[in-house]
């Protein structure tokens, strides 16, 4: 079995949108609060993924680093994957199917709309929008990531900060 955690980056700032590229947008104050909160929530659930993978966008990588710090996972071990940045559902599936089989649980930090579209490929759930800093857990009944498909996967749960009135 392979376990995938998808995390939408925490809330980002549009304060200097005219000066920064989309990839350079930082987290805003709410994002800086929500990312460690969600990391702690997952840690209390006993979740410690084997590997963290992030889009290179500053808002996603900053979210990944907050989770890494909570998990006591070295920031330097976060794998930055360019193909996750603004990826479609199909592109995300391609990234996932190429993961190293030595890792049984992987957490990916990315973006909408691709994350929501990917989640909605699974028959047991439908969401309108994965909120910022939302986390989804998907279990695949597969021994290899190359076999991970919506047909053999199941969304186990969805968590996000507003469920806890943070």
N, C-alpha and C positions, 0 to 999 in steps of 0.2 A: 504494500500500500504506500502511496505517495500523498503527502499533505502539502497543499499550496495555500499560502495566506496572501491575499491581495490587499494592499493598503493604498488608498488614495492619499496623496500628499495632504498635509494639514493646510489650513486656510492661509492663502498667500496675500501679499500686499500688492495693491495697484497704485500705491502712492506715487511712484516715479515711473509709471508705465510708459511715459513719453521719452524717458531717458534710458530705460533698460529693455533688453530683448525679453521675449517671453521666457526663455530659459534662465534668465538672470533674476527673475522675480523672487524675493525672499519671503519668508513666512512673516505674517503680521502677528500682533500680540496674541490674538486668539489661537493662531496656529502654534505659537511658541508655548502656549498653555496646554493645548489639546494633545500635542504629540507625546510629551512625557506622561500625561494622564493615561493615554491609550496604551502606551508601553507598559506602564505599571499595571493596568487592568489585565493585560495579557499575561504578564509575569505572575500575577496572583492566580490566574487560571492554570498556571504550570506550563505555559507556552514558551518554549525556547527553541526557535528554528535553528536548523543546522547551517543555513546560509541566508544572507541578506543580499538582495539584488535591487539596484535602484536605477531609475532614469537619471541621466546626468543633470537634469534641470535642478537648479538650486533649491527650489521648494520641496522637491521629492528627496533629494539627497540630504537636506537638513532634517526632514522628517525621519529618514532612515537612521541618521546619526543619533537623533534623540532616542529612538527605539534601541539602537545598539548600546548606547550608554546605560539604559535601563537593564538590558539583558547582559551587561558586562561582556559584550561582543566587541572586539577591536574594530574601531572605525576603519582602520586601514584594510580590514578584511572584507568590507562591503564591496561587492562586485558592481561596478558601474557599467550598465549595459545600454548603449546608445539606442538600440532598437526598441526600448521600452518607452522612450520619450514620444508622447502623443500617439502611441501605437493603436492600431485597430484591433478588434477582437481576434482576427485571423493572424495578425502579426504577433500578438501576445502568445497565441497558441504555439506558433513557430518557435518563439523564444523558450517557452516552457518545455516543449518537446526536445529541446537540445540541452537541457540541464544535465549535469553530471549525476549519474545514478548512485554515486557514493553518498549523496545527500537525500534523505527521506523527507525532510520538511524544509520548504523554502519560502521565504517571505519576499514579495516583490512590491516595490514602491513605485507607483505610476500615476496615471492621469485619466480623467474622464475626457471624452465619452467612452473610450476604449475599454476601461475597466467595467463599467456598467454593461456595455454590450457583451463583453466576455461572460460576465456572470449570468446574463440572460440567455446564454446558450444552453444552460443546464435546465432540464425539464422540471425540477422540483422547486423552483423559485422564480419570481419575477420582481424586479425592483425598478422604480422609475429613475432613480438616481442614487448612486453611492455617494453619501455625503463626504465632505472633506474630513480627512483622518478616519474615515470608515475602514473597517477591516472585515474581510470575508474569508471564511475557512472552507476549503474545498478538498474533499478526499477522493482520490482516484483508486479504483480497484485495479491497479497496475503495478508491476514490479519494476518497470522502466519508465522514465519520463517520456520516452519516445512513443509510448503506448497511451499517454494521457489524452483522453478525448472527452468531450461532453457526455457521450454515451456511457462512459464508465466512471463518470465523476458525479459527485453529489455535494451540493452546498450544505454544509453542516450548520453554519450560523453566520449572522451578520451583526456586527457591533459598531457603534459610532458614538461620539461624545454627547450628542444631544439626548441620547437615551438616558443619560445620567445627569442631565440638567447642569452640566459643567459651566 
